Amino acid sequence: MLIVAVCAAFTVASLWLVAADRGDRRTAIGAVAFFGLCLGLAIWLLRVRGAKWRNLDAHGVEIVGGVPIRARPRRPAAALAVASAALSIVSWAMDGPLALLAFAVALLCAALVPVLLFGPPSRRALVFEPEGLQLVEPSWQVRVPWDEIVEARLVDVQDTLLVALTLRDTSGLVPTGRGGDLVARRRLARAVSLNRAFYGCDVTIGPGVHGLDAVLFLRAIETYVSDAGARARLAPRTALQVGS
């Protein structure tokens, strides 16, 4: 809340400088772009934290099974596009090395937009199945059986919530991939090794990438891990056929 208030105050003050034509107009416009971007980011972080606290009391959450929940890169792509535009204005309003730095970051943000929309990140997906949770990565995929999950918890990484899964035994995971099963196993082993080193778990999932609330996603996993009877409802369902 403090960050939101400070950014809002500086944004309003910068707008007043532009409207009153006080001081260097270019600098004032750059300040509006910069502090406006900071204000938008602060409000977004506040909304994310609010959703987390509102959903902590949820229990017995279920999700549609057999349907790939694909990554939704539109929001981060839009955020990068806005950041690129704002930083371009900031670089225009400044002089010297800082202007070049702001312009370089703006170019980087703009270059990442098509990568998010059409590159490997857009091919990621999650599928809830009766046997387990199917993780689809850009070049490989693996199913994590429900009975192998012994712990599921949230990990907060720089205000980004991840779901961390600890498995009973990772040797039973059988990944498949475009480059062959051997390559897929190597990639899975590398991912597990990194997760153990940084987060103390075997598998990490970013629900926000798929447009899912992290707390509710965690509650859904807890439902299917603890209630074997609920897993049958994850089987794909055929549409009703109405006779003529």
VENKA-V666404 format. One line per field, one symbol per residue. ss: DSSP state (A for helix, B for strand, O for the rest). phi: phi as a letter, one per 30 degrees, with the letter a starting at -180 (. if undefined). psi: psi as a letter, one per 20 degrees, with the letter a starting at -180 (. if undefined). Layout:
ss->???
phi->???
psi->???
This chain:
ss->OAAAAAAAAAAAAAAAAAAAOOOOAAAAAAAAAAAAAAAAAAAAAAAAAAAAAAAOOOOOOOOOOOOOBBOOOAAAAAAAAAAAAAAAAAAAAOOOAAAAAAAAAAAAAAAAAAAAAAOAAAAOBBBBOOOBBBBBOOOBBBBBBAAABBBBBBBBBOOBBBBBBBBOOAAAOOOBBOOOAAAAAAAAAAAAAAAAAAAOOOBBBOAAAAOOOAAAAAAAAAAAAAOAAAAAAAOOOOOOOOOO
phi->.dddddddddddddddddddhcidddddddddddddddddddddddddddddddcdddbidcbdcicdcddcdddddddddddddddddddddcbiddddddddddddddddeddddbdeedcdabbdbedlcdcccebabaccdddddcabbcbcchicdccccccdaddddbdbaddjdddddddddddddddddcbibcbbbceddcicddddddddddddddbddddddddecdddccdd
psi->hggggghgghgghhhhhghilpbohgggghhggghhghgggggghggghghghhjhjqqkprqpqjppnqqnjgghghghgghggghggghhirqahhghghhghgggghhighgghiahhiiqrpooqhhaopoorhjrqqpoqgiioipprqpooljppqopppqgoiiipnqqrhjqhghhhghghgggghghhhikahpqpnhhhjkqpgghgghgghghghnhhihhiiqqpqqpppq.
